Amino acid sequence: MKSEDEDVVFDKNVVVLGPSHVVRWEHAVSKGALQSPFLHTTFVGGGGLPIWSAHLLARAKILAPSADKLLLVVPDFRFGNSIAGVSPPPEALFSDGHRNVSREYLNPSVDRLLFERCVKALDQWREMFGSKLEIVHWTALTRRNEDVLLGKYLNDGSYRHPIWDFSRLQSDDLTALSKAPPQILRTLYIDDNLHPSALGFRYLALRVLTKRPADALRESIAWMDEQVSSWVQPGDATPLLVTGDSVWVKSVLRQLFGRPLQTLKTMGIHVHSMNFDGIVEYVAAHNIGKVLFVTDHGAHREDFSPGRFQDIQARISRVNSGPEVTIFPWAAVTREIVSRRHMDLSYLKAPASSRLVEWLSRCNAAVYAESPQYDNIVDLGVELLPTLKGIELLLCLCR
């Protein structure tokens, strides 16, 4: 059993500054989905905050004297682009009142203007805080990776963005990881908004240690592999197939891509996304004794049917001496959890909670939706993406 301090990677006082990525990191720590990365961690974040936020800089100035390190997570350069509509333009480089990306000002000329503003702001960050400051160009790194995966802006295999000259950023991360396998880099973030995964947060924490990017990535993957290995205790040798129609399955395949998934397979846990015919074939070919089917079906769906999970079970069990089938209604459980986080999210709650609890009880899942202790299994946001705790919970359900 791990102690709570084993995941602390730096025994100093660290201030983490940035956009929603920092907000999500703080949420994960506060809910117990992740351990605090440092002995003393102060999170200063805000959704859509540009790097030239006067508020962000002011907080950094206040906190810097008592901090050992400052970690600045650099977001999308276009954040705060509504400042382009201010006339006359503000004289001060650092300003407030502008957040996120405004569609009204999405064009190449404004993009160039914002990029130049960010480069100047970063120069000032470096001048003010010197070696105490660690800058990670998170969005540039992950956006470039998404572009590469899509085959965008590539010329003879080399990436070059038509507007942003990344070479001007003095970024160790962009330089060192330019040749890293794109699918491996994709494990650093969980969604189209490039929010960090648990592995991504680990990478950021290790970069504060002034770990070289390649080493930080390698050690983060090793850490994730250790987490996975600790979830499953030896003793149950029955091969388990984890599959389903849920966002949970897709997210797990992404977050654990590579070595962690291979580790699970050596432990007899196979995670795959496949249709029912594929499930039946896989069960027979790999002598699968148990199947965990994770579904997004539930009372929130117009086609909701309490008998749906029985149909799923019947279709999987049609193999001779069929496997033991467990069904987990991920969306039904996590919508109920997320609906309690803020009044604006109450629309996620199932229309008839008694009907929901009845259905969840049949799936032996009611306890997860009802108990506050399971608030840490689903990430911040409405996408219902699993945290590491949410992945662990389900992988251990049948073991």
C-alpha positions, 0 to 999 in steps of 0.5 A: 500500500502506498503512503500519501506522500509517495507521489510527492515529487518535489519537497518544496514550495511551488506556485503553479500558474496558468489557464484552466489546466491549472484549475483542473489540476487543483480540482483533481488534487482537492477531490483526491483524484491525484496527490498534491505534486509538491509538498506545498502547492499553490495553484493560481489559474483561471479559464482562458487566462492569457499569459499577459494577464495582469492578475496572473502576474500580480499573484506571481509577484506576491507569491514568488518571494516565499516560493522555491519555484514558479511553474508557468503553463503557457496556454493558447496564444490566442487567449484574450484576442478580444483585446484586438478590438480595443481602441485605442490599444492599451499601453500596458503589455499586461492587462485584464478583462480579456479571456478565452478565444473570441471567434470575432477576432479569429484571423491571421493578422490578429493571431500574429498580433497575439503571438507577438504579445505573448513573446514579449510577455514571456520575456518579461516573465523571464526577466522578473523571475529568472531561474526560479521560473519554469516555463512549459509551452503546453498548448504549443507542444500539444497543438503541434502534436495534434497537427502532426497526427492530422498531417497538417503543416508538414513539409518533407516531414518537418512541421512549420506552422504558417503563422506561429514561429515556434522557434522564437519561444525558446522552448525545451519541450518543443525542441526535445520532443519534436521527434517523440511518437505522436501517439505517445505524446497524445497520452499527455492530454485527454481532450480536444481542449488539450487539458492534461491527463494524469500523466500530463500533470506528472510530466509538468511536475517533473519539469519543475524539477528541471528534468529534461523533457525527454526524461520527464516524459519517460519517467511519467510513463514509468510512473503510470505503469507503476500505478497500473501495476499496483491496481491489480493484485495477483491471485485472480488468473481469470482473463478479463475483457474490458470493453463497451460503448462508453467514453470511459473505454475510449479515454482509457485506451488513450490515457494508458496507450503503450506500456501501461496497456501492455502491462494490463494485458500481461496481468490478464486484463484486455482493454479494447473497443469492439462491436458485439461480434468482435467481443464474441470472437475475442472471448473465444480466441483468448479464453476470456472468463469475464467481461466488463462492459462499460456503457453510456446508456442510461435514463438520460437517453431518449432510448432508455430501456431498463432491459438494455443491460440484459440485452447486452449480457445476452449478446455477449454470453452467446459463446459456449460456456459464456463468460461472466458479464458485468455491466457498468453504466458509466454515464448514468453514474457520472452524470449524477455525480457531476450534476451535484458539483454546481447548480448550472450542471443540475441538467445532467441529473436523470429526470427520475432519480428513483428510476435511475437508482433502481436501474443502477441497483440492478447493475450493482452501481447505485452506491457509486452515484449516491456516495460523495466519496466517488466524486473523484472518479470523473474529471472536471467538465461535462465530458465524463472523462475518467480520472485515474481513480475512475479507471482503477475503480472499474478495472478492479471491479471484476478482479 
